[in-house]
Amino acid sequence: MSDIPTPPVTNTFATLTLDRPDPDILRVTLDRPAARNALDTQMGLDLMHLFEGLQVSAEETRAVILTGRGDKAFCAGGDLKERRGMSDATWTKQHLIFERMVRALLACPVPVIAAINGAAYGGGCEIAAACDFIYAAQGARFALTEVTLGIMPGLGGTQNLARAVGARRAKEILLTGAPFGAEEAERWGLVNRVCADETLMDDTLATARRIARNAPIAARQIKQSVNRGLDLSLWDGLAFEIEAYHRMVPTEDRREGVDAFNEKRPPHFKGR
């Protein structure tokens, strides 16, 4: 039987630039700087295809960094120039793409770090919140401005934000649409670390490299256990965790980790 074809993750995308700072780290750059990296239909399709591809085949990738081109914006939100005059039917069809995109991002088996280099407004803030965690430049700004445009977040904003900062803070952010800075975002729990603007990518890469050195099966099982466990009772979450744990007992990586510790050398994990 021939091998099942898998979607590549190194395609040239119209709105994304992909590169590998290390062989096992994939950096994804939102690349529409003239539009402040705003989310248009094509970017939605590109992100959807990229992260759906990683669900199928991510063996060579142990960490993903998601950032934006330039120093002004990570992503300014939905492209309102594209949306001006859009019919209700077309708007709905476009949003279906965006919904599939964010579900693919959330389902990515590989840890995804958002490196927020500027404004993350509207859908851009929702994309950031859908990542596993966030590093932000000191000059980064966040906002969920949908309520000021007659709509509401529809890419997980009401769900991921509330899980990160708590219901009361989330409702204040969502109902006012007011922007807030990186330090506030860190204090509230949305951002993990605030970095100097000039060291944001170096700091993010350092963490991605630390993740990439660890056992990839373990990293994926940890991510799944945390994400699934949040929707379960404590006892059901513990049961899920044990199932995830036993997935690693027969792996080569588990034996390699123990051998490396006893031989006082760095482990060489192979993901099997």
N, C-alpha and C positions, 0 to 999 in steps of 0.2 A: 504494500500500500504506500502511495506517495505521501510525503509530508503534507500536513494541512497548512495551506498558506496563511500567514499571519500579517496583519497590517503593520507596515514599517513605522518607526517613530523618528525617522530621520528625513522624512519628506521635506521638500521645500513648500512652505505654506505662504499664502499671499500676505497674511497679517502677523505671522509669527516668525521669529528667528530662533533656530535651535542650534545649540553648540554644546560641546562636552568639555568643561574645564578639566575633568578627569574622565577616564573611560567609563566609569560606573556612575557618573553624575550627569544628569541631563538638565541643562539650563534652557528655559523657555522664556523668551522675551516678547512681550506684546509690542508690536512694531508698527504703530501708526502715529508717529510723533507729531505730525502736522495736525492731527485731530485729537491730540492729548491721549492717544491710545484708547480712544472711545470704542465701545463694543458695538460693532455693526454686524450685519447678518453674516458676512464672510468670516469675521473673527469668531463668531459663535460656531460656525461650521468647522473652522480650523481647530478650535479648542476641543470641540466635541470629538472630531476624528482622532486627534492626538491622544486624548485621555481614554477613549474607547480602545484605541490600539494598545495602550499600556495595560489595559485590563486583560488583553489576550496574550500579549507577549512583552514581558518586561525583564527577561532574564538578565540582560546586561546592564540594567538600570537599578541602582540601589537607593537613589535619592533624586528628587526633582526640585529645582529652584524655579519659581515663577516670579518674574519681575517685569518692569516696563522700560521702554526705550526713553532715554533722556533723563533729566533731573527735575522735570516739572510735574509729571503725572505717571502714576502706575497705570491707572485707567480712570478716565473721567466719567465713566458710566455709559449708559446707552447713548448711541449716536443720534441726537435729536435732529440733526440736519437730515439724516436719512429717514427719520420717522415723520418729519413734517409732511402733512398731507396724506400720510399712509392710511389706507382704508382699514376699517375694523377687521376685516377678514385677513388682510395682509399682516397687520399687527399681530393677530393671533397666531398666524402661521410662523412668523418670525419668533414669537415667544416660545413656541413649541421647540424650536431649535435651541434657544437659550436654556429651556428647562432640561432638555436632554444633555446639553453641555455641562450644566452644573451637577447633574446626577453622575455623569462620567467622571468629573473631578472628584466628587465625594467618594465614588467607588474605586478610585485609583488604588491599587494594592500597595504602591510604593509611597513612602513618606514624601509629602509635598510641603516645602517651605515657601511662604510668600515673602519676598524681599521688596518692601514697599518704598519706592524711591521718590514718591511725590504724592499728588492728590489721588486718593482712592474714594471716589464718590459714587453714590448710587450702585449700579451693577458692579462697579469696580470694587467697592467695599464688600459687596456680597461675594464676589469671587475670592477676595482675600480671606473672608471669614470661612469660606468652604475649604481652605487649605488646612493642613494639620496644625501649623502654628505660623506666627508672623514675626518677622524682624522688620523694624521700620526705621528709616532715616529720621533724624531729628526734625527735619523740615517737612515731613510727611503730614498730610491732613486727611481726615476721614469724615464722611457724612453719608447718611442715607436720606436723600433729598426727595424721594419719590412723592411724599405727601404734598410737597409744594408744587407738584406738577399734575395733581389730580389723580394720582395712582398710588400704589403701595409696592413695597419690595415683593418680587415674585421669583427670586433666585435663591431662596433659603434665608433671606435676610432676617425675617421675623423669628426664624428657628435657630439658626447658628449664632446670631447675635445674643439672643436671650440665654442660650447655653453658655456663652462666653462671659457675659457681664451681669447676668441675672435679669429677671423679668422687669423690675422697676426701672433700672437704668436703661434697659433696652427700649421700654415704652417711652421714656423721656427722649431718647435719641430718635426713635422712629416717628414720634408724634410732632416733634418740633422741626425736624429736618436740619437742625443746627450742626455746623461743622465742629470738629474737635481735633486737637493735636495729638502727636505721637505719645507724648508723656501722659496725657489723660488716658489715651487708649491703653497704655501699659498699666497705669494705676487701676483701671477698671477691669482688666483681664482680657482685653481683646488682643493686645500685642504682648509678645513674650519679652522682647528686648528692643530698646531704643539705641540706635547706633549713630555715631557721627556720620554725616552725609557721605564723607569720603571713604569711610571704612565699611559701609553697609554690605557691599558684596563680599569683601574679604571675610567679614564676620559670619555672613551667611554660609559662605563656602567652607569655613572652618567647621561649622556645625554639620553641614552636609557630609563633609569628609569623615567626621567622627561617626555619623550614622552609617555611612557606606562601609566603614571598616568592620562593623558588627555583622552578625549572622543575618542574612537577608530573610530567611524563612522566619526567624524569630521576630524580626522587625515587622514583617507583614502580619504575623499572628498577634503581636502586641497592638498594632493599629486596629485590626479588626475587633479584638477583644474590647478595647476601650470604646470604640464607636458603637458596637452592638450592645455592650453592657449598659450604656447610658439609657437605652430604651427598655431595659429589663429591671425587674426587682433585684435586690442584692443577691438573693439566693439563686435566681436564674442566671444572673451575671456571673456568679462564682462557678456555676455549672458550665457555662459557656467558656470561661477562662480555663477550666480543667481540660475541656475538650481541645482547646487551642494548644495547651501545654503538651498534651500527649502526642500531638502532631509532630513535635520536635524530638521526642525520645529516640526514634529509630534513625535519625538523620546522621550523615557523616559530620555535619557541622557541630552537632552536640559532642561527638567523640573528639573532634578536633579541638574544640574549646577546652575540654578537660585536659587533653594531652598537652596543649600549648601552655596552660597554666602550670602544670607539673614540670614541664621542661623549661619553664621561665623564658618563653619566647612569644612573640606576637602570633596570634592565630591567623590562619589563612583559610577563610571561609569560602566555600564554593557554591553555596545555595542548594545543597542537596544532602 
